[in-house]
Amino acid sequence: MDIENPVIKQEFIKKWRSEFGGNTFENDWAILQLGTNQFVTNEPSELKIRSGVIPNAQTIILSKKTFTIPCRVFFIYYLTQRIANQSFFLEVVDDSGSHYARFNLSGTSNTSAIGQTANSWIVSNDASLTIPNSSLYSCLELDLGIDELKFVSKAIDSIVTRSVLAIRNRKLPNPNLEYYIRIRVANNSTPPSSSTDLFLDSVSYQSYELISADIYTSRNSQSISESLPVAVVNQANISGSVNIADGGQSVQVTTANLAANATFTSGSNNANGRNTLTITIVTSSPGTLYVDQSINGSTWLFYPGLECVAGVNTFDVYLNISSYRIRYINGNTATSNFAIYTKGKI
Protein backbone atom coordinates (compact mmCIF):
# COMPACT_ATOMS: atom_id res chain seq x y z
CA MET A 1 0.00 0.00 0.00
CA ASP A 2 1.28 3.48 -0.82
CA ILE A 3 1.58 5.07 2.63
CA GLU A 4 2.66 8.39 1.12
CA ASN A 5 -0.69 8.71 -0.63
CA PRO A 6 -3.25 7.55 1.95
CA VAL A 7 -6.93 7.06 1.14
CA ILE A 8 -9.57 8.52 3.45
CA LYS A 9 -12.12 5.85 4.25
CA GLN A 10 -15.56 7.04 3.17
CA GLU A 11 -17.63 4.50 5.02
CA PHE A 12 -17.91 0.90 6.14
CA ILE A 13 -20.22 -0.98 3.77
CA LYS A 14 -22.35 -4.14 3.62
CA LYS A 15 -23.23 -3.91 -0.07
CA TRP A 16 -21.97 -1.75 -2.89
CA ARG A 17 -21.62 -1.68 -6.66
CA SER A 18 -19.56 0.72 -8.74
CA GLU A 19 -20.65 0.95 -12.39
CA PHE A 20 -18.40 3.92 -13.27
CA GLY A 21 -21.20 6.15 -14.54
CA GLY A 22 -21.32 9.89 -13.78
CA ASN A 23 -19.18 10.76 -10.74
CA THR A 24 -18.96 7.15 -9.52
CA PHE A 25 -15.22 6.89 -10.07
CA GLU A 26 -14.30 10.09 -8.24
CA ASN A 27 -16.67 9.27 -5.36
CA ASP A 28 -15.72 5.62 -4.91
CA TRP A 29 -12.11 5.22 -6.05
CA ALA A 30 -8.67 6.77 -5.63
CA ILE A 31 -5.70 6.48 -7.98
CA LEU A 32 -2.79 5.70 -5.65
CA GLN A 33 -0.26 5.41 -8.45
CA LEU A 34 -0.38 6.18 -12.16
CA GLY A 35 2.35 4.49 -14.18
CA THR A 36 4.36 6.26 -16.85
CA ASN A 37 2.36 6.38 -20.11
CA GLN A 38 -0.45 4.42 -18.47
CA PHE A 39 -3.92 5.93 -18.57
CA VAL A 40 -7.14 5.65 -16.57
CA THR A 41 -10.31 6.72 -18.36
CA ASN A 42 -13.83 6.76 -16.97
CA GLU A 43 -15.88 5.77 -20.01
CA PRO A 44 -19.70 6.34 -20.04
CA SER A 45 -20.42 3.08 -18.20
CA GLU A 46 -17.08 1.40 -17.64
CA LEU A 47 -13.54 2.05 -16.50
CA LYS A 48 -10.62 1.67 -18.92
CA ILE A 49 -7.02 1.26 -17.79
CA ARG A 50 -4.33 1.25 -20.51
CA SER A 51 -1.09 -0.58 -19.75
CA GLY A 52 1.28 1.17 -22.15
CA VAL A 53 4.67 -0.40 -22.91
CA ILE A 54 6.99 1.30 -20.39
CA PRO A 55 8.94 -1.28 -18.33
CA ASN A 56 7.98 -1.52 -14.64
CA ALA A 57 5.11 0.95 -15.06
CA GLN A 58 2.32 0.24 -12.58
CA THR A 59 -1.10 1.79 -11.96
CA ILE A 60 -2.89 1.17 -8.63
CA ILE A 61 -6.55 2.03 -8.00
CA LEU A 62 -8.14 1.53 -4.56
CA SER A 63 -11.73 1.67 -3.37
CA LYS A 64 -12.49 4.36 -0.81
CA LYS A 65 -15.14 2.19 0.82
CA THR A 66 -14.09 -0.56 3.22
CA PHE A 67 -15.66 -3.83 4.35
CA THR A 68 -14.96 -6.98 6.35
CA ILE A 69 -14.74 -10.73 5.81
CA PRO A 70 -16.82 -12.87 5.17
CA CYS A 71 -17.83 -11.35 1.83
CA ARG A 72 -18.25 -11.82 -1.90
CA VAL A 73 -16.53 -9.47 -4.35
CA PHE A 74 -17.40 -9.46 -8.08
CA PHE A 75 -15.51 -8.11 -11.10
CA ILE A 76 -17.18 -7.85 -14.54
CA TYR A 77 -14.33 -7.15 -16.94
CA TYR A 78 -12.51 -7.94 -20.18
CA LEU A 79 -9.00 -7.52 -21.62
CA THR A 80 -8.26 -6.53 -25.20
CA GLN A 81 -5.42 -9.07 -25.39
CA ARG A 82 -3.21 -11.39 -23.34
CA ILE A 83 0.50 -11.03 -24.00
CA ALA A 84 3.75 -11.65 -22.14
CA ASN A 85 5.39 -9.27 -19.65
CA GLN A 86 2.32 -7.65 -18.13
CA SER A 87 -0.13 -8.53 -15.34
CA PHE A 88 -3.59 -7.41 -14.22
CA PHE A 89 -4.68 -7.91 -10.61
CA LEU A 90 -8.27 -7.92 -9.29
CA GLU A 91 -7.94 -8.15 -5.54
CA VAL A 92 -9.18 -7.71 -1.99
CA VAL A 93 -6.47 -6.26 0.26
CA ASP A 94 -6.02 -4.83 3.76
CA ASP A 95 -4.47 -1.46 4.60
CA SER A 96 -0.93 -2.88 4.84
CA GLY A 97 -1.17 -4.91 1.62
CA SER A 98 0.03 -8.01 3.48
CA HIS A 99 -3.36 -9.75 3.64
CA TYR A 100 -4.98 -10.35 0.28
CA ALA A 101 -6.99 -12.56 -2.06
CA ARG A 102 -6.74 -11.96 -5.78
CA PHE A 103 -7.02 -12.98 -9.39
CA ASN A 104 -3.72 -12.56 -11.25
CA LEU A 105 -4.31 -12.25 -15.01
CA SER A 106 -0.89 -12.68 -16.58
CA GLY A 107 0.55 -14.78 -19.39
CA THR A 108 -0.69 -15.26 -22.94
CA SER A 109 -3.73 -17.54 -22.57
CA ASN A 110 -7.20 -15.94 -22.72
CA THR A 111 -8.60 -18.72 -20.50
CA SER A 112 -5.97 -18.87 -17.75
CA ALA A 113 -5.52 -17.01 -14.47
CA ILE A 114 -3.80 -17.50 -11.13
CA GLY A 115 -5.61 -17.42 -7.79
CA GLN A 116 -3.49 -16.09 -4.94
CA THR A 117 -3.96 -15.47 -1.21
CA ALA A 118 -1.73 -14.36 1.68
CA ASN A 119 -1.81 -13.75 5.43
CA SER A 120 0.87 -11.32 6.74
CA TRP A 121 2.83 -11.78 3.48
CA ILE A 122 2.84 -15.57 3.97
CA VAL A 123 1.43 -16.82 0.67
CA SER A 124 -0.54 -19.93 -0.12
CA ASN A 125 0.18 -22.14 -3.13
CA ASP A 126 -0.92 -20.49 -6.37
CA ALA A 127 -4.13 -21.89 -7.84
CA SER A 128 -4.10 -22.46 -11.60
CA LEU A 129 -7.53 -21.34 -12.86
CA THR A 130 -9.37 -21.96 -16.10
CA ILE A 131 -11.60 -18.93 -16.63
CA PRO A 132 -14.08 -17.81 -19.30
CA ASN A 133 -12.43 -16.13 -22.28
CA SER A 134 -10.90 -12.94 -20.86
CA SER A 135 -11.22 -11.15 -24.21
CA LEU A 136 -15.00 -11.19 -23.66
CA TYR A 137 -16.98 -9.80 -20.74
CA SER A 138 -17.23 -12.30 -17.89
CA CYS A 139 -17.47 -12.31 -14.09
CA LEU A 140 -14.77 -13.31 -11.63
CA GLU A 141 -15.71 -13.61 -7.96
CA LEU A 142 -13.78 -13.88 -4.71
CA ASP A 143 -16.04 -15.77 -2.27
CA LEU A 144 -14.09 -15.15 0.93
CA GLY A 145 -15.06 -16.69 4.28
CA ILE A 146 -13.18 -17.01 7.54
CA ASP A 147 -12.32 -20.65 6.82
CA GLU A 148 -12.36 -20.90 3.03
CA LEU A 149 -11.67 -18.91 -0.13
CA LYS A 150 -13.43 -19.86 -3.36
CA PHE A 151 -12.26 -18.56 -6.72
CA VAL A 152 -15.44 -18.44 -8.79
CA SER A 153 -16.35 -17.54 -12.37
CA LYS A 154 -19.52 -17.07 -14.41
CA ALA A 155 -20.30 -16.28 -18.01
CA ILE A 156 -22.17 -12.99 -18.46
CA ASP A 157 -25.87 -12.95 -19.42
CA SER A 158 -25.99 -16.71 -19.22
CA ILE A 159 -28.28 -19.21 -17.47
CA VAL A 160 -25.34 -21.43 -16.52
CA THR A 161 -24.50 -21.63 -12.82
CA ARG A 162 -21.47 -20.13 -11.16
CA SER A 163 -18.44 -22.39 -11.25
CA VAL A 164 -15.92 -22.88 -8.43
CA LEU A 165 -12.46 -22.83 -10.01
CA ALA A 166 -10.38 -23.55 -6.89
CA ILE A 167 -10.57 -23.49 -3.08
CA ARG A 168 -7.99 -22.46 -0.51
CA ASN A 169 -8.24 -23.06 3.26
CA ARG A 170 -4.77 -22.00 4.42
CA LYS A 171 -3.06 -18.61 4.67
CA LEU A 172 -6.34 -16.73 4.26
CA PRO A 173 -6.62 -12.99 4.95
CA ASN A 174 -7.19 -12.10 8.62
CA PRO A 175 -10.98 -11.76 9.19
CA ASN A 176 -10.46 -9.18 11.97
CA LEU A 177 -9.16 -6.52 9.56
CA GLU A 178 -10.91 -4.08 7.22
CA TYR A 179 -10.45 -4.51 3.47
CA TYR A 180 -10.45 -2.57 0.21
CA ILE A 181 -10.93 -3.56 -3.42
CA ARG A 182 -7.78 -2.89 -5.45
CA ILE A 183 -7.15 -2.88 -9.20
CA ARG A 184 -3.55 -3.05 -10.45
CA VAL A 185 -1.98 -2.99 -13.91
CA ALA A 186 1.75 -3.79 -13.95
CA ASN A 187 4.34 -4.14 -16.71
CA ASN A 188 7.41 -6.33 -16.18
CA SER A 189 11.00 -5.12 -16.35
CA THR A 190 10.95 -6.53 -19.87
CA PRO A 191 8.30 -4.33 -21.51
CA PRO A 192 5.24 -5.84 -23.26
CA SER A 193 5.32 -5.69 -27.04
CA SER A 194 2.11 -3.63 -27.24
CA SER A 195 -0.40 -1.89 -24.99
CA THR A 196 -3.40 -3.68 -23.48
CA ASP A 197 -6.66 -2.20 -22.18
CA LEU A 198 -8.48 -3.51 -19.12
CA PHE A 199 -12.21 -2.68 -19.15
CA LEU A 200 -14.23 -2.91 -15.93
CA ASP A 201 -17.99 -2.82 -16.44
CA SER A 202 -18.67 -3.04 -12.70
CA VAL A 203 -17.13 -3.99 -9.37
CA SER A 204 -19.36 -4.98 -6.47
CA TYR A 205 -19.30 -6.28 -2.92
CA GLN A 206 -21.83 -8.10 -0.74
CA SER A 207 -21.70 -9.02 2.93
CA TYR A 208 -22.64 -12.61 3.74
CA GLU A 209 -25.34 -11.41 6.14
CA LEU A 210 -27.28 -9.96 3.18
CA ILE A 211 -27.45 -13.33 1.41
CA SER A 212 -30.99 -14.61 2.03
CA ALA A 213 -30.15 -18.30 2.45
CA ASP A 214 -27.05 -20.35 3.17
CA ILE A 215 -27.96 -23.76 1.76
CA TYR A 216 -25.47 -26.58 1.11
CA THR A 217 -26.37 -26.73 -2.58
CA SER A 218 -25.52 -23.05 -2.90
CA ARG A 219 -22.58 -22.20 -0.68
CA ASN A 220 -20.78 -25.55 -0.40
CA SER A 221 -21.29 -27.13 -3.81
CA GLN A 222 -18.51 -27.28 -6.39
CA SER A 223 -21.12 -26.12 -8.90
CA ILE A 224 -22.91 -23.37 -7.01
CA SER A 225 -26.61 -22.88 -7.64
CA GLU A 226 -28.47 -19.80 -6.45
CA SER A 227 -30.42 -20.46 -3.27
CA LEU A 228 -33.87 -19.07 -2.47
CA PRO A 229 -35.10 -17.58 0.81
CA VAL A 230 -37.37 -19.93 2.76
CA ALA A 231 -40.32 -18.67 4.85
CA VAL A 232 -41.71 -20.88 7.64
CA VAL A 233 -45.37 -20.11 8.37
CA ASN A 234 -47.59 -21.22 11.26
CA GLN A 235 -44.99 -23.52 12.76
CA ALA A 236 -44.41 -23.61 16.53
CA ASN A 237 -40.85 -24.97 16.49
CA ILE A 238 -37.85 -25.40 14.24
CA SER A 239 -35.58 -28.38 14.97
CA GLY A 240 -37.45 -28.82 18.23
CA SER A 241 -35.66 -25.96 19.98
CA VAL A 242 -36.43 -22.64 18.27
CA ASN A 243 -39.85 -21.30 19.24
CA ILE A 244 -41.12 -18.77 16.71
CA ALA A 245 -44.18 -17.86 18.73
CA ASP A 246 -42.36 -16.66 21.85
CA GLY A 247 -39.20 -15.42 20.10
CA GLY A 248 -36.96 -17.39 22.47
CA GLN A 249 -36.54 -17.49 26.20
CA SER A 250 -34.59 -14.94 28.21
CA VAL A 251 -31.31 -16.28 29.59
CA GLN A 252 -29.42 -14.98 32.63
CA VAL A 253 -25.76 -15.02 31.57
CA THR A 254 -24.16 -13.72 34.76
CA THR A 255 -24.87 -11.68 37.88
CA ALA A 256 -21.32 -11.66 39.31
CA ASN A 257 -19.86 -8.23 40.03
CA LEU A 258 -16.69 -7.17 38.23
CA ALA A 259 -13.56 -5.55 39.58
CA ALA A 260 -12.24 -2.38 38.00
CA ASN A 261 -11.08 -3.04 34.40
CA ALA A 262 -12.04 -6.72 34.73
CA THR A 263 -13.35 -8.75 31.77
CA PHE A 264 -16.24 -11.21 31.74
CA THR A 265 -16.29 -13.77 28.89
CA SER A 266 -19.10 -16.27 28.45
CA GLY A 267 -18.77 -19.70 26.92
CA SER A 268 -19.60 -20.42 23.28
CA ASN A 269 -23.33 -20.41 22.46
CA ASN A 270 -25.12 -21.81 19.41
CA ALA A 271 -27.44 -19.34 17.67
CA ASN A 272 -29.89 -22.22 16.95
CA GLY A 273 -31.18 -20.61 13.79
CA ARG A 274 -31.81 -17.19 15.33
CA ASN A 275 -30.47 -14.12 13.57
CA THR A 276 -30.78 -11.45 16.28
CA LEU A 277 -29.65 -11.44 19.91
CA THR A 278 -31.13 -8.94 22.35
CA ILE A 279 -28.66 -8.24 25.16
CA THR A 280 -29.54 -6.38 28.34
CA ILE A 281 -26.73 -5.11 30.59
CA VAL A 282 -27.59 -3.91 34.09
CA THR A 283 -24.55 -2.24 35.64
CA SER A 284 -23.60 0.28 38.30
CA SER A 285 -20.60 1.55 36.32
CA PRO A 286 -19.82 2.10 32.61
CA GLY A 287 -18.14 -0.52 30.46
CA THR A 288 -18.04 -1.98 26.94
CA LEU A 289 -20.00 -4.93 25.56
CA TYR A 290 -18.63 -7.16 22.79
CA VAL A 291 -20.38 -9.97 20.92
CA ASP A 292 -17.76 -12.21 19.27
CA GLN A 293 -18.92 -14.63 16.58
CA SER A 294 -17.48 -17.89 15.28
CA ILE A 295 -18.06 -20.60 12.69
CA ASN A 296 -16.62 -23.33 14.92
CA GLY A 297 -16.65 -22.07 18.51
CA SER A 298 -12.86 -21.68 18.64
CA THR A 299 -11.78 -19.13 16.01
CA TRP A 300 -13.51 -15.83 16.76
CA LEU A 301 -14.42 -12.73 14.76
CA PHE A 302 -14.22 -9.55 16.83
CA TYR A 303 -16.89 -6.92 16.16
CA PRO A 304 -16.87 -3.29 17.37
CA GLY A 305 -17.77 -2.75 21.02
CA LEU A 306 -21.00 -1.24 22.36
CA GLU A 307 -20.60 1.37 25.08
CA CYS A 308 -22.68 0.85 28.23
CA VAL A 309 -23.59 3.50 30.81
CA ALA A 310 -24.52 3.02 34.45
CA GLY A 311 -28.09 1.72 34.53
CA VAL A 312 -29.96 -0.50 32.07
CA ASN A 313 -28.57 -0.93 28.52
CA THR A 314 -30.32 -2.95 25.80
CA PHE A 315 -28.89 -3.78 22.36
CA ASP A 316 -30.04 -5.84 19.36
CA VAL A 317 -27.04 -7.57 17.74
CA TYR A 318 -27.24 -9.28 14.33
CA LEU A 319 -25.83 -12.82 14.39
CA ASN A 320 -23.93 -13.42 11.15
CA ILE A 321 -22.48 -16.83 12.03
CA SER A 322 -23.59 -19.94 13.93
CA SER A 323 -21.89 -19.36 17.31
CA TYR A 324 -21.41 -16.37 19.59
CA ARG A 325 -20.04 -15.40 22.99
CA ILE A 326 -20.52 -12.39 25.25
CA ARG A 327 -17.59 -10.29 26.47
CA TYR A 328 -17.89 -7.33 28.80
CA ILE A 329 -14.94 -5.15 29.79
CA ASN A 330 -15.65 -3.11 32.90
CA GLY A 331 -14.50 0.48 33.33
CA ASN A 332 -12.17 1.74 36.04
CA THR A 333 -14.80 1.41 38.81
CA ALA A 334 -15.78 -1.93 40.34
CA THR A 335 -19.46 -2.79 39.97
CA SER A 336 -21.82 -3.12 42.95
CA ASN A 337 -24.68 -4.30 40.74
CA PHE A 338 -24.13 -6.20 37.50
CA ALA A 339 -26.09 -8.62 35.32
CA ILE A 340 -26.23 -9.75 31.66
CA TYR A 341 -29.39 -11.18 30.08
CA THR A 342 -29.88 -12.39 26.50
CA LYS A 343 -32.85 -13.33 24.33
CA GLY A 344 -32.67 -14.76 20.82
CA LYS A 345 -35.05 -13.68 18.03
CA ILE A 346 -35.90 -15.03 14.60
C-alpha positions, 0 to 999 in steps of 0.5 A: 500500500502506498503510505505516502498517498493515503486514502480517506475511508468514506464509510464501512459498507455491507453492499456496494456496486460501482458501475463507473457512470457519472461521478462514480469513479471520483466518489468511490475510487482513488488512484494511488499510483499512475504508471508512466504512459499508463492511462485511466479513463472513466468511459460512459459506463465502464472504467478503462485502464491502458497498460502502455509499454513502459517497463515496470510501469504500474497503476494502482486504484483503490476503493475508498469504501471498506468492508470486512470478511466474510464477503463476496466481491465481483468483477465484470471485466474484459481484456483486449489481449493477453501477452507476455510481460504484463499482469492485471490484478483484481484483488481484496487487500487490507491497509498494509497490503500483506493480507490479500486474495486476488485474481492474477491475469498474466501470461498469454492464454485468454482462458488462464488465471492465477488465484493467490492469497496471503496472510501477513505476506505468507502466501498460499500455493498459487491456484491455476484457474481456467476462466471464461475467455478474458477477451470477452466480458465475464465475471470473476468472484472472490467468495471469501469466508473465515475458513475458506476462499473460493475462486469463482467464475460465471459467463455474463448474461448466461443461465449457466451456474457459477463455477468454483475454479479452486478453493484455498483453506490456508493462509487466508486474509485475517478476518479481523481486519478491514479490506479494500478492493484494489485494481492493479496494472503492472508491466514487467522489467521486460516491456510488453510488445504492445499496450493492453486495455483492461475494461471494468464494467462493474465492481461490487461487494456483498456481505454474507449477512445480506445473502438470504439463504445459506444452503449446502447446494448453494454455498458448499457445492462445487457447482454453485446454484443460487439459493432461495429464501425460505419462509416458515409459516404457522410452525411452533418450532424449528428443529425442536428448539427454536420457538417462533411464537415466543421469540426465544426465552430470556437467559441470565448469563451472569450476575457476578460483580466485576472488579475495575477493568475486569473482563467477563467472557461467556462460553460459546453459544449456538445461535440455533437458527436465530439471527438477532440477539437482544442483550440487556446489561444492568450495571452500576458503572460504565463498560463496553460490551462485545459480541464475538462470533465464530463458525466453529466455537474456537476461532472468533471474529471480533466486532466493534464494542458497544458502550454501556452506561450506568443503569440498564442498557439494551442492544439488538445484535445481528448474528452473522455466524452460527456461534457467539459469545458475550464479552464485557470489559468493565471500566475503572470502577468496580461494579456493585450491581451487575447482570447480563441477560440475552434473548434470541429472536428469529 
